[in-house]
Amino acid sequence: MSILPTIDYPEDLKRLPRADLEQLCAEIREFLIENVTATGGHLSSNLGVVELSVALHYIFDIAEDRDRLVFDVSHQAYVHKLLTGRRDRFPTLRQTDGLCGFTSQYESGYDLFHVSHAGTAVGSALGYRLGRQHAGKEPHRTIALVGDASIGAGMAFEALQHAGALADQDLLVILNDNQMSIAKSVGALVRYFDKMRASERWVEMKTEMHHALEAIPVVGTPLAKWVPRVKEALQHYMNPGLIFEELGFRYFGPVDGHDVQRMISTLRDLKDVKGPAFLHVITQKGRGFDEAEADPSGYHGVSARPKVVETCLIEAAGKQAPPAERQDCCKHFGPLMVKFAEEHDNLVAITAAMPSGTGLTVFAEKCPDRYYDVGICEQHAVALAGGLARGGALPVAAIYSTFLQRAYDQVFQELALQSAHVVLCMDRAGVVGGDGMTANGAFDIAYLRPIPRTTLLAPADLAEMEAMIAFSLGHEGVVALRWPKAP
C-alpha cells in the first residue's frame, strides 16, 4: 500500500513507524520525478534532500509559532512542500497562480520567507529568533538549511560569525554538502569540505579502536578510557569542523544524508542541544534518478515535457506555419566570447557560479586560463573585475540581472568611481516566467542608469548582441548589456 497519499501534513508523518520511512522516501522520489518533469522545475536538488527533509519534519515541530525551517535559495524545498499540505497542487508548479518554485510565506504558513537568492538563510534565521525575543515571544528552535556552495557566500560567513558569538541562541545550521550549486562547487572551501568528508572514516576508525582496546584482557578497559583524551589531543590536527568550532558552533558530522534512520537519530540527539550548532550532511544531487545522478547540473532545472499541440495552417498556402526563430542569447554568448578572446589577448571572463546559466561553459573549456568562477559571490565577482581592469585585463562579468543587484555598491565603488573598463553581461533581464518574482530582472535599467560612466545596452536580436559586445570591448568605462532568458 502506498504511504505518500496518506501524508498531508507533518502530523501524519510523525505517526508513521520509522520502519516505513524508507518506502516513503522512495515514493517521494517517484512523485518528484513524475511531476517535476511534467511541469518543469528544480529536480536534482530536491532528489538530493528527500531523506533529510523527511527526517527534519519527523523530529522537529516545523510550523507557525513552533520550530522554523529557513531554506537557503529554497529551490530544494519541494519535499518540504509535499509534507506540508501542498501535494495536490504540484501539477500547478511554477505556473500562473500555481505552486511557487521556492518557499513563500504568501503560499503557506509553513514557509517563513519568500526567497531564492543564496547566502541569506543563516542571517534570516538568526534575525527571526532575535526578533521573536524582542517581541516577547518564545523563539523555539530555528534551523537554517544551507548548501555547500551557498555557505561560501560572504553573507553566509558574516551571519555565521555573528551567530557563533551568541551562545544563548539555539540555532541549528545544516550544511547540505553535495559538492554542487547549479554547476560544480568551486573554491578553497570546497577543498576543505573534501577533507571533512574523508574524516567520516576517522570517526569509524576511532570507534573500532575503542572496541579493540576493550577486548584486551586486564589492561584493555583502562586504555579505552584514554581514547577520548587522545581524540582531544588530535582534534586541532584532524577535526574536520574546526573552522566552525572556532566560529562558535558545536560541530557534528559528517553524516550520510541518505540514511534516513541515521538522520533521524542524529537530529533527535541535536534537538535539545543548546547554543549554535552545525550539522554537516553528505548528500548526492539527483539521488535515485539515473539521468540526474549522471548529469546533476543538467537536471538541476528541467523544462516541462513537450506537449502535443495542433499546429495552425497558413490558409493561403495550405502549409504549416514555420516555427519562429529562437533568439537564444545564452547559447550564443559563449561562442562569441571565444571568438572575441582570439581578438583580444587580455580578455577574461568572470561568473558567479553560473557557467551554464550564462553560457560561459564553452569559454571555460576553450580558455580555462582566462576564466574565473568565483562561486556564489557576486560582490567579489564585480570587485575582482575592477581589479583585473586596473591590472590591464579586459574583464567581462556575466551575471544574472537579479543577482547583479547584490553587487550594486561594487558597480558604483569598484567600477564607476575607478573609471574601470568592465563589461557586465546580464542574462535573465526582464520577466523570467516560472522562475518567479525573486528572479525577475526587472530593475537593472533603473538601478544602473544613475551611475556615472556607465553605458547601458539592450540588443534586439543576436546580430545586435554581437555588435554591441564588440562595441563594449572598445568603449571606455562600465558597459552593461542586458538580454532575456532563453525561450
N, C-alpha and C positions, 0 to 999 in steps of 0.2 A: 504494500500500500504506500502511495506517495505521501511524503511528510509535508513538503512545502505548501500545498494548498491549505493545510491546517494552521499555518503560521501567518497570522495577520499582524500581530503586534509582539513586542518583546515579552509580554507576559505569557504568551503562548509558547514561545521558545523556552522560557525558563521551566516550563512544566515537562519538557521532554527529558527522558532519560539520557544520560551522557552517551550511552552506547548507540543512540540513534543519530548522533550529530555528524558522523562521517557520511551517512546516507543523505542527510540534509544538505551537507556541503556539496556532494555530488549532484544533487538535484538543482541546487542554486546555480552551479556551473552550466548545467544543461539549459536552464532557464535563460541565463545571460547570453549564451551563445545563440540561442534561437531568437531571442527578442532584439538584442543589440545589432545583430547582423541584418535584421529586418528593418529597423528604424534608423540605424546609424548611431554612432556614439563611441565612447571610450570603452574598449573591450579588454585589452591586455591588462591594463592597470587594475581593473575590477576583478578579473580572474585571479590575480595575484593576492588579493586580500580577503578571500572568501572565509577561510578558517579564522583569520584574525578578527574580522568583523563579527562573525558568529560568536566567538569567544568573548568579545567585548560586551555584546548585548546579553550574553548568558550570565556574566559575572556582575556587571555594573547595572545600575538602575538609570539608564540613559533616557531622560525625558525632561519636560519642563519642570523647573523647581526641584530637580534631582541632580544626578550626575550629568555632566555635559561633555559631549564629544565634539572637538573642533578639528575639522579636516584642513590640511594644507593643500591648496589648489581645489580639492574636493571633487576632482574628476574620478576618484576611486571610491565614491560614496554610493554606488548603485546597490550593493548588498545591504548597506545601512537603510536605504530607501525600501528595499524589499521587506525588511524586517520591521518596518515602522508604518505599515498601513497603506503602502502605495503600489503593491504588486499589480493590482488590476489596471493601473494607469500606465504601465510600461509600454503598451502599444502606441502611446502618445508621446514617447520620449523625444525631446528636442523639437517638438512640433508646436505650432501656434496654439496657445492656451493649454499646452500639454505639460508633461512632466519635465522639469528643468534638468539639464545635464549636469548641474552642480547642486550643492546644498543651497537651500534658500529658506529663510525664515518666513517668507511670504507664502511658501508652499506648505510647510509643516512646522508644528511646534517642536518636533524632534530635531530640527535644524537650527543651529544658533546663529549662523551668518550666511549671507549670500556672497560667495567668494569663488574666485577662480585664478587669482594670482598667487604666486609661490612665495614662501618665506614668512607668511603672516600668522600662522597658526599659534606658535608659542606666545607671541606678544598679545594676540587677541584673547587666548585662553587665560593668560595671566591677568590681563586687564579686566576680563569678565569676573574673575574671582575677587579681585580687589574692589571692583565696582559694587558687587553684592555686599561686601563687608561695609563699605561706606554707606550703603543704603539700609544697613541693619538687618540684612538677610543672611541666612545660612549659606555659605559658599559651596558646600558639598565638594565632591571630588571632580576635578576638571582634567580632561585628557586631551592632549594635542597629538594628532597623528601626522607625522612628517616623513616625507620621502628622503632618500639619501642624496638626491640632487637638490631638493629644496633646502635641506639643512645647511648647505654650503652658502646660501644666500646671506648677504650682510644683515638683513633684518632678523633672520633666524638667530644669528650669533649675538646680535645686540640684545635680543629677548632672552637668550639663554644666560648671558652674563648677568642680566638684571634678576631673572627668576632664581638663579643659583644663590644669589645673595640674600634671598628672603626665605630663611629657614622655616618660617611658620606657614608657608604656602604649600598645601598638598596638591602639587601639580605633577601629573604624570605625563612625560613626553615619550612617545613611542616612535622609534626610528624604524620605518618600513624600508629595509635595505634590500633592494632588488637590482642594484647596480645600473639602474636606468632612470632617465627622465623620459622625454619622448625618445631621445637618442641615448647612446651610451653615456653614462655619467663620466665627467672628466674632473681632473684636478688632484691636488695633493691629498685632499680629504678622502678621496676615493681610494687612494693607496693605503691610507690609514685604516679605512674600513676593510680592505683586503686583509690586513694584518689582524684585525679584530675577528674576522670570520675564522681565520686559522686558529684563533685562541679557543674555539669550541673543543678542539682536540686536547688542549691543555686542561680544561675542566674535566673531561673524561679521564685523562691520564692521572689527575690528582685523585679522583675517586678510586681508580684502580690501585694506585699506590697505597691509599688508605686501607683498602681491603687486604692487600698483600701483606702489609705490615702487621695487621691484626692477626693474621694467620700464623705468624712466627711464635712458637711457644715461648712462654715466660716473658720475654722482652718485647714481644710484638705490640701489646696494648700501650705500654708507656711510650714506645716510639711513635705509634699512631697519633698520640696526643700532640706530638710536635709538628704534625702536618700543617695545621692552621698557622702555626708560627712561621714555618718555612714559607707558606704562601704569602704571609705578610711581608717577609723579608724580600721575596721576589716580586712583590706587587709593583713596585716602581720600575721594575725591569720588564715584566711580562704583562701587566694589567692592560687589557685591551681598551678599557674605558677610562683610562687615566685622564684624558683630556676633559671628559665630562665630570669626573670626580673633582678635578681641580677647579671646575666652574661652579662647584657646589651641589652637584647632583649625586645621588646614590645610583650607581650604575649596575644594571642587571642584564645578563646575556653574554653572548648572542644565543637566541632561541630559534628553533625551527618553526617558522610561521605557518607551515602547512601541517603540523601535527596538532590537530585541534584539541586533543586531550592534554597535551603538554602546555598549550597556550592557556587553557582554562586553569590548569593547576598554577601556572606562573602568575596569571592575573589575579587569581584568588589570593595568592601569597602577597601580592603587591597592593591589594585593595585597601588595606589598613596601614600601609607604610606612610609615615609622617614626613612632611617636607618634600622638596623637589626630588623626583625620581626619574630615572632614564632607563627605558627598556629597549634593547636592541633586538629586532626581529628580522630574520633572514627569510625572504620570500622570492618567488620566481614570477616574473611578469609573464602573463599569458598562460599560467599554470592550468593544465588539464585540457588544452586545445592545441593539438599538434602544430597547426599552422601558426598559431600565435606564439608558441614556445620557440619555433624555428625563426620567426621574424617578429619579435615583440615590438620593435619600432614601427613596422608596417601595420601592425594590428593595434597600435596604440589608440588610434581613432579610425573607425571603419565607416564607410558610406553605406547608405541604405541599399538593399538589393534592388537591382533594376526592375522596374515594373513594366508589364506589357501594356503599352498604350497604343490605341488606334491612331495611326498617322493620317492627318488630313491630306487630301489630294488637291493638287492645283487644278481647278476645274478647266481652265483654258487648255492646258497641256495634257490633262489626264494622267499626270505623274505625281509621285510622292514629292512633297516639299523637301528640298535639300536641307540637311542639318545645318544649323547655324554654326559659324566658326567659333571655336573655343579660344578665347583670349586668355591663356593660362600664363600670367606674368611670372608666377613662381617657377614653373617649369622652364621658362625662357631665360630667367635671371642667371642661373648657374653657368650655362654655356657662354652667355655674354661676358660674365666675369672672367672666365678662362681666356676668352678672346682678348679682352682689354688687358689682362695680365701679360699677354705676349707683347702688347704695345707699350706697356708701362712697367719697367723693371722694378719700380718701387711700390707698386700696388699691392696692398694686403687686404684681407677680408676678415671681419670680426662678426661673430654671432654669440648670442647668449642662450646656449643650449637648444638652438633651433636650426640645425644644419639642414634637415629635410624640409621643415616648415617654411624656410626662407628660400630654399632652392640651392643652397651652397654645398650640398653633398658632393656634387661633381667637381667643384672647385677644390674642396678638401682632398679629393682623390688625385687631382691633377697637379695641385700646387700646395702640398702639405706644409712646406716651409714658410708659406706666406698666408697661412690660415690660423686663426685663433678662435677657439671655442672656450669661453670663459665660464661656462656654466650659467646657472640662473642668477646672474649678477649684472643686470642692465646698467646700473650706475657705474660699475667698474668698466664695463664694455665701452661706454662713452668716454670716460676719463682716460682709458687706455688709448682710445682713438686719438684723443687730443695729444697725448704724449708721443704717440707714433708720428703724428703730423709734425710736431715740434722737432722730432729727431730726423726728419727728412723722408719719412714714408708717405704714401698716398693711401690713407685708410678709407675703406668702405665698410660701414657698420650696418648689417642687415638685422633689423629688429622689428617685431610686430608693432603696429601703431599703438595698440593698447598698452604694450609693455614699455614703449619709449616714454610714456607718461611718468614712469617710475624714475627716469633719469633726467627729468626736466631741469633740475638745478645744474646737472653736469653739462647739458647742452648750452646753458647760459654761461656758467662759470668757466668750464674747462674747454669749451669750443669757441663760442662767440666772443667773449671778452679777450681771449687769447689770439683772436684773428686766425684761428686754426682752419686749415683747408681739410675738411672732413665731409664725406658723402654719407648721408643717412638714407637707407633704403627701407621704407616702411611697408611691409606686407600687411594684409588684412585691414587696409584702410576702408572706412565706411562700414556698412552693415555686413555682419558675418553669419546671418541666418541662425542655424541651430546651435551655434556656439554660445549664443545668449548675450545678454546686455553687458556683462562684465568684460566680454571680449570684443565688443564693437569698437572699431577705430573711428569714433565719431568726433574726436576733439583735437586731432593733430593740427588741422588748419588754424583753429582758434588759438592753441597754445604756442604754436611756432611763429605765427605772423608778428607778434610784438617783439620778438628777439632780434636785435640789430645784427647786421652782417650775415643774414640768413636768407637764402633763396628757396622758395617752395615750388615744386613742380609736380604735375599730375598728368602722366601720359594717358592719352585716349585709346591707344592701341599698342601693339608690340613694336611697330616701326617707330613710333614716337618714344617708346620706352628706351630703345637702343640709342636713338639720337640724343635723348635727354641725359642718359648716363654718360655718353661721350662728352657732351657739353659740361656736365658736372665735374668730370675729371680734370678739366682745364680751367674751371671757374674758381675764383678766389672765395674764401670764406666757407661758411657752412651751406651745403646744398642738401635739401631734403626732398626725396621723391616718395610719392605715395601711390600704391596701386591696390586693387581689391583682391579679395580671396579668390582663388581659382574656382571656376564653375564646378 
